[in-house]
Amino acid sequence: MLLPGEFFKPKNMNAAVWDTYVTKKDGSIMHFDIIAPAEITDASLIYSFGKEYLETKNQHGQPLTAKECRFCHIERIKPQWEEVIKKKGYYIYEMDNCE
């Protein structure tokens, strides 16, 4: 099995953006994108990235499934995402209520 960072291929600079809305423990909704190499098509792997991120926000155990997280689109990897994707295999773009 490949490690998350091993999916990153410098020659293919496309990323898949997964739009994610998770209900926080306080009942509010946090909105963020999970951005990963376009080659990753396994939704369960994408969800595991999101769950790892939720733990960093003290939101472990909150549901993150197809109901909360959906593939949105493909775009070029932005320079500010590239190094993080190389190390972790994904990048989280925080939008709303992620503090």
MOQUIMO-V572586 format. One record per helix or strand. SS is the DSSP state (H for helix, E for strand). FROM is the first residue (numbers start at 1). TO is the last residue. If there is no record, write none. Layout:
SS/FROM/TO
SS/FROM/TO
//
This chain:
H/4/7
E/14/23
E/29/37
H/43/56
E/69/76
H/79/88
E/90/96
//
